[in-house]
């Protein structure tokens, strides 16, 4: 049943993408007053892109992943541009339908719409590589005095895969080394999903884990590929993988649960309760999505660290994401006795674009009083 639903969803997405590209190209054809020959060429390019992107998308999730990695990445970059070319075309189309414009004015508006869309797309592509450091101070009164001033670095949603590959892995680790935290917590979606050669991605993290303790709980994207292989590779790299379990590190409980969406609330609550949290000790919970706060508070969690939302990743998707997660979409929030932090993440899913939303590493300085 799940496989059938996936097939239906893929077919629907293929149909939508094909229609979207046809409609977008048609608006610009009319707007620029292109001749029939040029119009045919534009439509052929749109359909060819649609077909090649679909091929790379499906192949990347089946048996040809590594072979088509470059092609897949290039098409996702182009998608990052189409994301804004299409809405611009929609607005342009409405203007042309409901107003009477001269050819010169229509061409001018079409030029403005296309240039604005390309500017937004390019800006988003550039912002996706500009990693910033967000800093918070969090008080954990029940933590040992040795934790006072200790710095935790929250990393999430690296999404290593066909788009963000070995070079990005090295870049992120180099930035982490420059920060030199005391502890690293990875809040899930280390991998993006399709089957890939993990041995080219994990070496920088293995070297990092040899000098700084790294705690990790999986996200939803690990389940989109070789889940067991992904988890094993992180174990082998020296990360402390926490899947519905806890450990005690220098007097503080650090726990992690596997990804569960809101429909599995009861299962998630049982998993949190089963962690065996000692309420007299400080406890940190790694929970990939910013959900189930009440259960975490009731169990005695002091600090919950999440990612998943990407803060919407690119405008205006951020408004839709906020509808699902509300204020917990991003940032630091107090939930009764617990502090909850949601990171926008450091990587990207799908097109490598982050318009008005730069990727981040979150540095958390602990105070014990």
RONUTOR-749093 format. One line per field, with one value per residue (C-alpha): x, y, z; chain; residue number from 1. Coordinates in steps of 0.1 Angstrom, whole numbers, always signed. Example, Ala and Ser with C-alpha at 12.3 -4.5 7.8 and 13.67 -1.06 7.14 Angstrom:
X c(+123|+137)
Y c(-45|-11)
Z c(+78|+71)
mol c(A|A)
seq c(1|2)
% end
This chain:
X c(+0|+28|+46|+14|+10|+46|+40|+9|+26|+55|+31|+13|+45|+56|+23|+25|+61|+54|+23|+42|+71|+47|+26|+58|+73|+41|+37|+72|+67|+36|+53|+83|+63|+84|+79|+65|+99|+114|+82|+87|+123|+114|+87|+111|+137|+110|+98|+134|+143|+112|+120|+157|+149|+124|+150|+177|+152|+140|+175|+190|+166|+170|+201|+221|+226|+263|+264|+240|+250|+264|+233|+210|+228|+227|+190|+183|+202|+180|+150|+161|+158|+125|+110|+110|+105|+71|+56|+69|+52|+20|+19|+29|+2|-25|-13|-14|-49|-66|-49|-44|-7|+14|+40|+68|+53|+46|+82|+95|+74|+84|+121|+116|+97|+124|+153|+137|+130|+166|+180|+160|+170|+207|+206|+191|+218|+245|+229|+227|+265|+269|+270|+264|+268|+238|+246|+225|+231|+211|+209|+209|+207|+210|+241|+275|+297|+321|+294|+295|+307|+308|+298|+275|+274|+240|+243|+213|+201|+234|+216|+247|+238|+236|+236|+256|+285|+321|+332|+303|+311|+347|+335|+310|+336|+362|+338|+330|+367|+371|+344|+361|+331|+333|+305|+287|+250|+237|+199|+192|+191|+229|+222|+197|+182|+192|+219|+253|+290|+291|+329|+336|+315|+322|+361|+361|+335|+355|+385|+363|+348|+382|+388|+353|+324|+295|+260|+234|+198|+184|+159|+133|+156|+178|+147|+145|+175|+198|+188|+208|+238|+235|+234|+262|+284|+279|+287|+319|+328|+327|+294|+274|+241|+211|+179|+153|+180|+201|+236|+252|+281|+300|+270|+244|+219|+219|+191|+179|+147|+142|+120|+83|+58|+27|+6|+27|+23|+14|+44|+67|+54|+60|+96|+103|+89|+109|+142|+144|+152|+163|+146|+172|+199|+201|+189|+193|+169|+177|+144|+147|+113|+103|+74|+62|+74|+48|+60|+96|+88|+68|+97|+122|+140|+160|+169|+155|+174|+157|+160|+139|+120|+149|+130|+112|+145|+134|+109|+79|+78|+87|+50|+37|+62|+51|+15|+27|+51|+41|+65|+87|+96|+128|+148|+148|+117|+109|+84|+77|+109|+125|+144|+137|+159|+151|+179|+173|+199|+231|+222|+194|+168|+159|+172|+203|+187|+180|+165|+164|+173|+210|+222|+235|+255|+241|+265|+250|+269|+258|+254|+248|+235)
Y c(+0|+24|+16|+22|+56|+65|+56|+77|+106|+104|+103|+133|+152|+144|+157|+188|+196|+191|+214|+240|+241|+243|+271|+290|+288|+297|+330|+341|+331|+354|+381|+384|+381|+352|+339|+304|+290|+304|+294|+258|+259|+272|+246|+218|+230|+230|+195|+182|+197|+181|+147|+148|+160|+132|+107|+120|+122|+85|+72|+90|+70|+37|+20|+47|+72|+78|+76|+105|+126|+155|+155|+154|+182|+204|+199|+207|+239|+248|+239|+265|+291|+277|+281|+318|+319|+302|+325|+355|+340|+336|+373|+383|+362|+378|+412|+403|+388|+416|+446|+459|+465|+475|+450|+472|+474|+436|+429|+453|+437|+402|+413|+427|+396|+372|+393|+396|+358|+350|+374|+358|+323|+332|+349|+318|+296|+318|+320|+283|+282|+311|+293|+315|+308|+314|+317|+311|+308|+282|+276|+240|+244|+207|+202|+196|+227|+213|+222|+259|+277|+245|+250|+226|+229|+219|+207|+195|+186|+183|+163|+147|+129|+136|+174|+181|+156|+152|+187|+201|+176|+189|+225|+219|+201|+228|+254|+233|+229|+267|+271|+244|+234|+210|+188|+183|+172|+163|+165|+142|+141|+136|+119|+130|+97|+80|+53|+69|+61|+70|+64|+97|+117|+104|+107|+143|+135|+104|+126|+151|+125|+114|+148|+160|+138|+137|+126|+119|+109|+100|+121|+113|+114|+85|+64|+74|+53|+26|+33|+4|+13|+50|+43|+18|+43|+68|+42|+33|+70|+73|+91|+81|+71|+74|+57|+57|+55|+76|+78|+98|+121|+138|+139|+150|+127|+129|+110|+107|+93|+83|+104|+103|+127|+141|+111|+89|+110|+81|+61|+90|+97|+60|+63|+94|+79|+47|+66|+64|+100|+108|+142|+151|+152|+176|+159|+168|+153|+151|+150|+157|+175|+202|+182|+164|+192|+184|+148|+160|+184|+158|+133|+158|+169|+202|+210|+197|+202|+199|+207|+193|+225|+242|+273|+268|+267|+293|+321|+319|+283|+294|+306|+271|+254|+278|+265|+230|+239|+274|+293|+261|+264|+282|+296|+293|+289|+282|+254|+255|+241|+231|+251|+241|+251|+245|+251|+261|+235|+237|+218|+218|+193|+193|+225|+239|+272|+292|+325|+349|+320|+312|+278|+278|+261|+268|+274|+269|+280|+263|+281|+261|+289)
Z c(+0|+9|-24|-43|-26|-34|-71|-72|-56|-81|-110|-97|-92|-127|-141|-120|-130|-167|-165|-145|-169|-199|-183|-173|-207|-224|-204|-212|-249|-250|-229|-251|-283|-295|-330|-336|-342|-310|-291|-302|-291|-257|-252|-263|-238|-211|-218|-222|-188|-173|-187|-178|-143|-138|-150|-127|-98|-102|-110|-80|-58|-75|-89|-108|-79|-81|-119|-123|-92|-113|-135|-105|-88|-120|-124|-88|-91|-121|-100|-76|-104|-117|-82|-88|-126|-122|-96|-116|-147|-128|-118|-153|-168|-146|-156|-193|-190|-171|-187|-222|-228|-258|-271|-258|-223|-222|-232|-206|-179|-190|-188|-153|-141|-155|-142|-107|-106|-117|-91|-63|-75|-77|-43|-28|-44|-29|+5|+8|+11|+35|+69|+99|+136|+159|+196|+227|+264|+282|+319|+332|+370|+377|+355|+373|+378|+352|+325|+333|+302|+282|+246|+227|+189|+174|+138|+119|+84|+67|+40|+25|-7|-44|-40|-9|-12|+0|-6|+15|+43|+44|+45|+73|+94|+88|+100|+131|+139|+137|+164|+185|+206|+236|+224|+191|+188|+154|+153|+123|+85|+83|+50|+24|+14|-19|-18|-21|-14|+23|+25|+7|+31|+66|+68|+80|+106|+117|+123|+141|+164|+174|+191|+200|+213|+188|+197|+170|+165|+131|+111|+85|+55|+67|+62|+25|+16|+31|+68|+83|+61|+71|+108|+106|+87|+115|+142|+123|+121|+159|+164|+194|+177|+200|+188|+215|+242|+265|+277|+305|+296|+324|+347|+321|+304|+266|+249|+213|+197|+161|+139|+143|+128|+147|+136|+158|+189|+212|+200|+205|+240|+249|+235|+255|+287|+281|+281|+319|+324|+360|+368|+394|+366|+337|+305|+268|+243|+205|+187|+150|+145|+170|+184|+215|+239|+266|+268|+270|+298|+318|+315|+330|+299|+305|+269|+236|+204|+170|+133|+104|+95|+77|+87|+55|+35|+10|+8|+7|+18|+53|+58|+50|+74|+101|+97|+107|+136|+147|+169|+172|+135|+145|+174|+212|+233|+269|+275|+312|+328|+295|+268|+232|+203|+167|+141|+105|+96|+77|+45|+19|+7|-30|-47|-30|-23|+9|+0|+30|+52|+56|+69|+104|+131|+166|+195|+229|+259|+291|+324|+356|+377)
mol c(A|A|A|A|A|A|A|A|A|A|A|A|A|A|A|A|A|A|A|A|A|A|A|A|A|A|A|A|A|A|A|A|A|A|A|A|A|A|A|A|A|A|A|A|A|A|A|A|A|A|A|A|A|A|A|A|A|A|A|A|A|A|A|A|A|A|A|A|A|A|A|A|A|A|A|A|A|A|A|A|A|A|A|A|A|A|A|A|A|A|A|A|A|A|A|A|A|A|A|A|A|A|A|A|A|A|A|A|A|A|A|A|A|A|A|A|A|A|A|A|A|A|A|A|A|A|A|A|A|A|A|A|A|A|A|A|A|A|A|A|A|A|A|A|A|A|A|A|A|A|A|A|A|A|A|A|A|A|A|A|A|A|A|A|A|A|A|A|A|A|A|A|A|A|A|A|A|A|A|A|A|A|A|A|A|A|A|A|A|A|A|A|A|A|A|A|A|A|A|A|A|A|A|A|A|A|A|A|A|A|A|A|A|A|A|A|A|A|A|A|A|A|A|A|A|A|A|A|A|A|A|A|A|A|A|A|A|A|A|A|A|A|A|A|A|A|A|A|A|A|A|A|A|A|A|A|A|A|A|A|A|A|A|A|A|A|A|A|A|A|A|A|A|A|A|A|A|A|A|A|A|A|A|A|A|A|A|A|A|A|A|A|A|A|A|A|A|A|A|A|A|A|A|A|A|A|A|A|A|A|A|A|A|A|A|A|A|A|A|A|A|A|A|A|A|A|A|A|A|A|A|A|A|A|A|A|A|A|A|A|A|A|A|A|A|A|A|A|A|A|A|A|A|A|A|A|A|A|A|A|A|A|A|A|A|A|A|A|A)
seq c(1|2|3|4|5|6|7|8|9|10|11|12|13|14|15|16|17|18|19|20|21|22|23|24|25|26|27|28|29|30|31|32|33|34|35|36|37|38|39|40|41|42|43|44|45|46|47|48|49|50|51|52|53|54|55|56|57|58|59|60|61|62|63|64|65|66|67|68|69|70|71|72|73|74|75|76|77|78|79|80|81|82|83|84|85|86|87|88|89|90|91|92|93|94|95|96|97|98|99|100|101|102|103|104|105|106|107|108|109|110|111|112|113|114|115|116|117|118|119|120|121|122|123|124|125|126|127|128|129|130|131|132|133|134|135|136|137|138|139|140|141|142|143|144|145|146|147|148|149|150|151|152|153|154|155|156|157|158|159|160|161|162|163|164|165|166|167|168|169|170|171|172|173|174|175|176|177|178|179|180|181|182|183|184|185|186|187|188|189|190|191|192|193|194|195|196|197|198|199|200|201|202|203|204|205|206|207|208|209|210|211|212|213|214|215|216|217|218|219|220|221|222|223|224|225|226|227|228|229|230|231|232|233|234|235|236|237|238|239|240|241|242|243|244|245|246|247|248|249|250|251|252|253|254|255|256|257|258|259|260|261|262|263|264|265|266|267|268|269|270|271|272|273|274|275|276|277|278|279|280|281|282|283|284|285|286|287|288|289|290|291|292|293|294|295|296|297|298|299|300|301|302|303|304|305|306|307|308|309|310|311|312|313|314|315|316|317|318|319|320|321|322|323|324|325|326|327|328|329|330|331|332|333|334|335|336|337|338|339|340|341|342|343|344|345|346|347|348|349|350|351|352|353|354|355|356|357|358|359|360|361|362|363|364|365|366|367|368|369)
% end
